[in-house]
Amino acid sequence: MSKTVHRIMQLISALQMSARQFDISIGTANGYILRMQKNNASVGSDVIERIVKEYPQVNLIWLITGKGDMFIEDKPKPIVRSKKQIEAYIDDKLKSKWSDEKKALLNEILIEIESVKKK
C-alpha cells in the first residue's frame, strides 16, 4: 500500500511542478516533500490541509487513502423540471421539427379522435 507521500509525488508530477515549487506553494520548508519521500515518512495533517487549501481540485479521499480519482470533477447539478415543463419542452421541439404536412395530418387525426369521443 502506498503512502500519502507517494501520492503527493504523483500529484506534483500531475501538476507539472518540481518538489521545490510544490513546497513553496504550500508553505513548507524547502526540501520537505523530498525528505518525507526519502525517509518513507508520514505526512502531517497540517501539510495535507495546506495541500487541499492550495489545490482545492485535489480529491482529499484519494490523497489520504489512494481511492478514487486524483482530482475532483465539477459535475453540474441536474435541473429538476416539472412534468408540465418537460411536456412543453418536448412539444416545442416536436413542433419545430415537423413539416406543415405533418402538422396538418396530426390536426386531422386529432379531429377524428375528438369526433369519436363525442359519439
ROKETOR-423456 format. One record per residue: x, z, y of N, C-alpha, C in turn; residue in three letters. Coordinates in steps of 0.001 Angstrom, whole numbers, plus 500000, padded with zeros to 6 digits. Layout:
     nx     nz     ny    cax    caz    cay     cx     cz     cy res
      X      Z      Y      X      Z      Y      X      Z      Y ALA
...
//
This chain:
     nx     nz     ny    cax    caz    cay     cx     cz     cy res
 500852 500000 498807 500000 500000 500000 500887 500000 501241 MET
 500620 499084 502142 501462 499016 503331 501045 500087 504334 SER
 501974 500440 505150 501728 501480 506142 501313 500854 507468 LYS
 500814 501697 508322 500371 501251 509648 501496 500551 510398 THR
 502703 501051 510264 503825 500445 510990 504036 498995 510552 VAL
 503789 498695 509278 503926 497308 508817 502831 496425 509416 HIS
 501634 496987 509545 500549 496222 510175 500839 496022 511664 ARG
 501454 496994 512286 501839 496835 513695 502833 495682 513829 ILE
 503758 495578 512890 504717 494465 512928 503991 493130 512745 MET
 502974 493103 511880 502165 491884 511722 501452 491551 513026 GLN
 500926 492583 513686 500232 492408 514959 501185 491843 516012 LEU
 502373 492409 516086 503371 491942 517054 503663 490457 516828 ILE
 503793 490090 515571 504038 488689 515233 502852 487816 515645 SER
 501642 488277 515363 500441 487510 515713 500310 487358 517228 ALA
 500749 488362 517964 500695 488304 519426 501860 487509 520017 LEU
 502764 487074 519141 503948 486309 519525 504785 487061 520559 GLN
 505050 488315 520220 505847 489171 521090 507055 489670 520310 MET
 508030 490195 521043 509124 490906 520386 508709 492371 520283 SER
 509386 493100 519406 509084 494530 519256 509333 495252 520583 ALA
 510350 494834 521300 510664 495461 522592 509545 495219 523605 ARG
 509068 493982 523655 507961 493666 524574 506728 494501 524218 GLN
 506482 494638 522927 505331 495416 522478 505494 496885 522870 PHE
 506694 497446 522638 506964 498838 523029 506677 499058 524513 ASP
 507143 498126 525327 506931 498234 526778 505442 498148 527096 ILE
 504740 497235 526432 503327 497029 526740 502465 498251 526419 SER
 502849 499016 525409 502053 500199 525055 502669 501497 525585 ILE
 503802 501380 526272 504397 502543 526919 505157 503482 525987 GLY
 505730 502945 524908 506562 503784 524033 508027 503535 524358 THR
 508882 504391 523850 510311 504267 524115 510853 502968 523529 ALA
 511874 502429 524178 512497 501202 523720 512993 501384 522277 ASN
 512575 500508 521387 513014 500566 520001 512158 501440 519105 GLY
 511076 501998 519637 510232 502919 518866 509685 502272 517593 TYR
 509052 501112 517741 508409 500460 516593 509448 500066 515553 ILE
 510577 499520 515983 511621 499144 515027 512189 500357 514301 LEU
 512338 501467 515011 512812 502711 514378 511821 503197 513329 ARG
 510522 503146 513683 509486 503574 512736 509507 502676 511487 MET
 509700 501384 511716 509739 500450 510589 510974 500709 509720 GLN
 512123 500860 510337 513371 501083 509596 513287 502348 508746 LYS
 512686 503397 509294 512581 504675 508582 511328 504763 507712 ASN
 510536 503682 507709 509266 503662 506966 508425 504895 507333 ASN
 508435 505204 508620 507781 506412 509123 506334 506145 509502 ALA
 505596 507216 509619 504209 507121 510062 504162 507036 511577 SER
 503194 506298 512044 502998 506141 513486 501967 507171 513922 VAL
 502228 507825 515027 501325 508861 515514 500008 508303 516038 GLY
 499004 509149 516031 497682 508735 516519 497727 508380 517998 SER
 498636 508997 518748 498762 508664 520167 499210 507213 520351 ASP
 500072 506736 519472 500534 505347 519548 499406 504396 519151 VAL
 498662 504760 518117 497515 503936 517705 496512 503848 518851 ILE
 496283 504969 519500 495353 504989 520642 495851 504067 521754 GLU
 497140 504101 522022 497713 503231 523061 497547 501750 522697 ARG
 497750 501438 521418 497633 500046 520966 496208 499545 521184 ILE
 495240 500344 520743 493840 499929 520859 493407 499863 522314 VAL
 493952 500740 523138 493617 500720 524565 494191 499465 525238 LYS
 495418 499118 524895 496076 497959 525499 495590 496636 524905 GLU
 495227 496676 523622 494788 495472 522908 493425 495733 522261 TYR
 492356 495735 523054 491026 496072 522528 490497 495073 521490 PRO
 491108 493907 521404 490684 492923 520405 491184 493269 519000 GLN
 492068 494271 518890 492597 494675 517589 491562 495532 516862 VAL
 491347 495215 515607 490410 495943 514764 491057 497261 514339 ASN
 490537 498371 514823 491091 499690 514535 491084 499985 513034 LEU
 490025 499599 512346 489935 499822 510895 491081 499096 510186 ILE
 491324 497852 510581 492432 497100 509995 493754 497784 510295 TRP
 493937 498205 511533 495201 498820 511940 495499 500069 511120 LEU
 494489 500879 510862 494700 502133 510136 494710 501943 508622 ILE
 493768 501142 508102 493611 501052 506642 494087 499737 506036 THR
 494159 498696 506846 494506 497381 506325 493296 496601 505845 GLY
 492104 497176 505973 490894 496497 505517 490256 495726 506669 LYS
 489732 494545 506339 489079 493728 507353 490056 492786 508025 GLY
 489616 492226 509131 490423 491270 509886 491257 491989 510939 ASP
 492349 491361 511314 493235 491934 512326 492544 492053 513683 MET
 491752 491055 514008 491105 491035 515317 489587 491114 515175 PHE
 488972 491713 516169 487522 491823 516219 486979 490520 516777 ILE
 485968 489998 516117 485304 488804 516623 484139 489238 517483 GLU
 484052 488635 518649 482898 488909 519502 481753 488044 519025 ASP
 480761 488663 518443 479606 487934 517955 478459 488141 518929 LYS
 477893 487047 519394 476758 487210 520305 475583 487849 519565 PRO
 474898 488723 520257 473731 489364 519663 472596 488361 519577 LYS
 471894 488350 518458 470803 487386 518320 469687 487668 519315 PRO
 469097 486591 519812 467983 486720 520745 466715 486877 519925 ILE
 465971 487901 520209 464727 488144 519489 463597 487490 520266 VAL
 462916 486566 519602 461811 485852 520250 460517 486173 519526 ARG
 459437 486147 520290 458123 486396 519689 457671 485157 518927 SER
 456655 485323 518102 456103 484207 517331 455598 483117 518286 LYS
 454980 483549 519373 454442 482600 520357 455566 481776 520990 LYS
 456668 482428 521316 457803 481733 521907 458403 480728 520926 GLN
 458485 481115 519668 459036 480220 518645 458146 479003 518466 ILE
 456824 479245 518389 455889 478135 518237 455951 477192 519433 GLU
 456039 477744 520625 456123 476921 521833 457418 476101 521829 ALA
 458501 476718 521395 459786 476013 521321 459704 474844 520334 TYR
 459149 475098 519155 459005 474051 518148 458102 472939 518661 ILE
 456976 473325 519282 456044 472344 519830 456726 471469 520871 ASP
 457478 472077 521765 458191 471311 522794 459189 470340 522176 ASP
 459925 470804 521176 460915 469935 520525 460237 468776 519805 LYS
 459149 469070 519107 458432 468004 518404 457868 466980 519380 LEU
 457269 467468 520445 456679 466564 521434 457735 465667 522068 LYS
 458905 466206 522306 459942 465397 522935 460504 464339 521992 SER
 460360 464537 520696 460899 463592 519719 459886 462530 519283 LYS
 458634 462827 519378 457616 461923 518861 457368 460749 519799 TRP
 457128 459623 519182 456777 458450 519973 455303 458534 520351 SER
 454881 457666 521254 453477 457639 521684 452549 457329 520512 ASP
 453014 456478 519594 452187 456140 518434 451940 457358 517562 GLU
 452971 458139 517345 452813 459339 516513 451889 460346 517197 LYS
 452002 460447 518494 451124 461365 519235 449668 460921 519101 LYS
 449435 459607 519218 448076 459072 519099 447528 459318 517703 ALA
 448364 459111 516689 447954 459345 515312 447621 460818 515095 LEU
 448438 461690 515611 448184 463126 515483 446860 463492 516150 LEU
 446612 462944 517328 445353 463228 518015 444157 462761 517194 ASN
 444251 461592 516585 443170 461104 515724 442936 462051 514544 GLU
 444021 462497 513946 443911 463429 512806 443270 464735 513244 ILE
 443682 465243 514383 443111 466496 514894 441617 466346 515180 LEU
 441221 465193 515728 439798 464937 516000 439016 464908 514700 ILE
 439574 464254 513678 438915 464201 512365 438784 465601 511763 GLU
 439829 466384 511888 439796 467756 511354 438708 468557 512060 ILE
 438626 468441 513371 437621 469180 514132 436206 468735 513748 GLU
 436027 467439 513543 434683 466933 513179 434291 467428 511788 SER
 435266 467546 510864 434974 468060 509516 434612 469550 509588 VAL
 435259 470282 510454 434993 471719 510604 433590 471956 511115 LYS
 433122 471084 511970 431790 471265 512581 430679 470994 511582 LYS
 430920 470253 510542 429885 469892 509572 429589 470980 508609 LYS
//
